[in-house]
Amino acid sequence: MLIIGCGHPDCGDDAAGLLVARRLRELGWRAVEASGEATGLMSCWEGETDVVLVDATLSGAPVGTIQVWDAGQAPLVRERFRCSTHGLGVAEAIELSRALGSLPPRLRVYGIEGRRFEAGASPSPEVLQAVEQVVRRIREEIPCMKQD
Amino acid sequence: MSKTVTKTTRTIKVDYLARVEGEGALYVKLRGDRVEDVKLKIFEPPRLFEAFLRGRHFMEAPDITARICGICPIAYQMSAIHAIERALGVSVPPAIRALRRLFYCGEWIESHALHVFLLHAPDFLGYEDALQMARQNRAIVEQGLRLKKIGNHLVSVMGGREIHPVSACVGGFYRAPARQELQALKPDLEWALDAALATMRWTATLEYPDFEQDYEFVSLRHPEEYPLNEGRLVSNRGLDIEVNEFEDHFLEQHVKHSNALQCVLRERGSYMVGPPARVTLNFDLLPEVARQAAAECGFEVPCRNPFRSIQARALEMIFACWEALRLIREYEPPAQPRVEVEPRDGKGCAATEAPRGILYHRYSIAADGRILSARIVPPTSQNQRRMEDDLRALVPLLIAGPEDRLTWRCEQAVRNYDPCISCATHFLRLHLERN
């Protein structure tokens, strides 16, 4: 299994995915950090069979809300991930991979709803709590999948 | 998209500009057949990174600025490093200079491949976006992805990692690659050079609108090499200055409708930076293989048709692959990966050629190494006024045609510049207004 945390380290709640990846890496999981740019993500998951991706969302839900999608089941709603600064982001990476037949057989996406995304801002307390919850959920849901 | 029609006026709004990095909106107001107003609207808070840099040690600047843009982090690192080295009176040996050029080639390959194949190609091939193109023309998307991956790989070998590379620093690199590490990249880069040549030939088969503008092109110009990190600032209208004179000749202006500052030439107005400007002003410095490809494809300079920017990018991909292979062939690892740098107070500026055009940085540094002030002028804020001027000229030519075609062409005219709105304004803020 590969964990991919997306986001920007200096832009407030956009760091949510990166924080999850760092925490899981400390706990011994195979976890990488990515900016969220589509082709970079596609390189990250190339050849992987089981991927969990974590990113910040901006969907209008209360800050800190955790949402989970199974990318194999249906396309992601692009607007939810428009807090990415990239013209082609998470949703586009998934759909491009699906079209090219390179989507990992299992790809789940955790979204953590953010509120502030300014450069230099710290993550919101609600987002930091959600980061810990997502870490816990991934560990609980996939207890036997810990990788070195 | 929405439109408002009264007896005398018509308004076209595109609230989300697809296939540009970041997010912006386009507003065109017509009165009869006359364009009354054009605004490229950007919603993001500007200049936050400049404030973020104040008080930080100068050695942190390359890594902090690299995070401004996920697409062109090397450009930010290079401009920051060169500006700070000038402030501190540091000069580096030729081997480090060559490594920096190689690093930049990787970024040009990945950035140009992304724009040519995934962002710009759908405009010419009639697809809504890269996704539709992937479903119906898989080969072209795969070609683009492979080229981009080769650029990414070069960056990761040089920079330690693909995203937010960390090895470049003031004085050189924290670690210089071994000769074998670079030699291992040659087969991929040889394939990439062939693919870039094929891309140039493919761009010659595309249909371009008949639209030319009398641009003032601005780029770096080096006496001996196609510009990346060094050179004087020149234009086709007589500008020929040292980079430290930038602020005497260029002016950043606030405009009400945009959070990004717009940069203009004092008393002359808009100008163009980026691939069409670079190839126009430096065509003689391209390698023979690129000049020959241009001739075979009927590509001529000056490149006054902005829709042909896709050809200028393809030409620069040829250059970047060729230059990377040359630098790897001639590479001798430096005795030391970096020169020692002592803090001192000083001011320094630099401009380097980001994939989208000139990226200007200026720093003021205290005796203890703290950054007192930072100024960053990204290429998109320099091109923004020019994009609006293109739209002013383009809209009257299309006004008699169907509304959806007019809107699509306007969007394409913005995408010609590969605008990185997140760079120009430093972070994206989501705009969900829908009409």
Interface residues (C-beta under 8 A of the other chain):
Chain A: H8 P9 D10 C11 E33 A34 S35 G36 E37 A38 T39 G40 M42 S43 L58 G60 E79 R82 C83 S84 T85 H86 G87 L88 E92 E95 L96 A99 L100 F117 E118 A119 G120
Chain B: A18 R19 V20 E21 G22 E23 P45 L48 F49 A51 F52 I64 R67 I68 C69 G70 I71 L114 L118 L119 D129 A130 L131 A134 R135 R138 V141 E142 L145 K148 K149 N152 E162 I163 H164 S422 H426 F427 L428 R429 L430 L432
